[in-house]
Amino acid sequence: MRVAHVSKMTENTPTLEAISQHPEPVKDRLLQLRRLILEVAEHNDAIGEVEETLKWGQPSFLTVKPKTGTTVRIDRDTSGEGDVVLFVHCQTSLVSHWRALFPDVSFGGNRSVHFKSEDPLPEDEIRQMITMAFTYHRSR
């Protein structure tokens, strides 16, 4: 069941259309983040089923069966902190935990992680962040 659902996400036209509206290298970086999110969702049985959709025009990924975690959104960064941003719900404690675990990553308030296109993407750290977000309700 998970493989079929991830396969549907891979073909999510509205999400890919939203990403394609951004200039290079932002588009490439958003596609990299999306790939990491899909990989984590596909390979972690603790997460359950994940749905990909648009929320506020941003590619969004949420657990649906069971509701194990919080929504993860990605978009172009307009804050000046980076080129792309990964958001989680501001009422979670995720970003405060991530600040302690990953001091070399750039954070915004209590809801976002920022990445610059010229810097290597910290894939291992991002995988851990996504796993923590998608299992947030299980770990509480």
C-alpha positions in Angstrom: 0.0 0.0 0.0 2.8 2.4 0.9 4.6 1.9 -2.5 1.4 2.7 -4.5 0.8 5.8 -2.4 4.4 7.0 -2.9 4.1 6.3 -6.6 1.0 8.6 -6.7 3.0 11.3 -4.9 5.8 11.1 -7.5 3.2 12.0 -10.2 1.6 14.8 -8.2 1.1 17.4 -11.0 -0.1 20.4 -8.9 2.9 20.0 -6.6 5.4 19.7 -9.4 3.7 22.6 -11.2 4.2 24.8 -8.1 7.8 23.8 -7.9 8.4 24.4 -11.6 7.3 28.0 -11.2 10.5 28.8 -9.4 13.8 29.8 -11.0 16.9 27.6 -11.1 18.6 26.7 -8.7 15.6 27.1 -6.3 13.6 24.6 -8.4 16.4 22.0 -8.2 16.8 22.5 -4.4 13.0 22.1 -3.9 13.0 18.9 -6.0 15.9 17.6 -3.8 13.9 18.3 -0.6 10.8 16.7 -2.1 12.9 13.6 -3.1 14.2 13.3 0.5 10.7 13.7 2.0 9.3 10.9 -0.3 12.2 8.6 0.5 11.7 9.0 4.2 8.0 8.4 3.8 8.6 5.3 1.7 11.2 3.7 3.9 10.0 4.2 7.4 7.2 1.9 8.6 6.6 4.1 11.7 5.3 6.9 9.5 2.3 5.3 7.8 0.6 6.8 4.8 1.7 10.2 3.6 -0.3 12.5 1.3 1.3 15.2 -0.9 -0.8 18.3 -1.6 -0.7 22.0 -1.9 -1.3 24.2 1.2 -1.1 27.9 0.7 0.3 27.2 -2.7 3.3 25.3 -1.1 4.1 21.6 -1.6 3.0 20.0 1.6 3.3 16.5 3.0 1.2 15.1 5.8 0.6 11.8 7.5 -2.9 10.6 7.1 -3.2 6.9 8.1 -2.4 6.8 10.9 -1.9 10.5 11.8 1.6 10.0 13.2 3.1 13.4 12.6 2.8 17.0 11.6 2.7 18.6 8.1 6.0 19.4 6.3 5.9 22.2 3.7 8.6 23.4 1.4 8.9 26.6 -0.6 11.2 29.3 -1.9 12.6 31.3 1.0 11.6 34.9 1.0 13.0 35.7 4.4 16.6 36.3 3.2 17.9 33.4 5.4 18.3 31.1 2.4 17.0 30.1 -1.0 14.6 27.4 0.1 12.8 26.7 3.4 11.3 23.7 5.1 8.4 24.5 7.4 6.7 22.6 10.2 3.8 23.6 12.4 4.8 26.5 14.8 3.2 24.9 17.8 5.4 21.8 17.7 8.7 21.6 19.6 10.5 20.3 16.5 12.6 23.3 15.6 13.8 23.7 19.2 14.9 20.0 19.2 16.6 20.5 15.8 18.5 23.5 17.0 20.1 21.4 19.7 20.8 18.5 17.3 22.0 20.5 14.3 23.7 23.7 15.4 25.2 24.3 12.0 21.8 24.6 10.3 20.0 27.9 9.8 16.6 28.1 11.6 13.8 30.7 11.5 11.7 31.2 14.6 10.0 28.0 15.8 8.7 26.8 12.4 11.4 26.7 9.7 14.8 25.5 8.4 16.6 27.5 5.7 19.0 26.3 3.0 21.2 28.2 0.6 21.5 26.9 -2.9 25.3 27.3 -3.0 25.8 25.1 0.2 25.6 21.3 0.1 22.3 20.1 1.3 22.7 18.3 4.7 20.7 15.3 3.6 21.3 13.1 6.7 20.1 15.9 9.0 17.1 16.6 6.8 16.2 12.9 6.8 16.2 13.0 10.6 14.1 16.2 10.7 11.5 14.7 8.3 11.4 11.5 10.3 10.9 13.5 13.5 8.2 15.6 11.9 6.3 12.6 10.5 6.5 10.7 13.8 5.9 13.7 16.1 2.6 12.5 17.5 4.0 9.0 18.2 7.0 10.3 20.1 5.0 12.7 22.4 
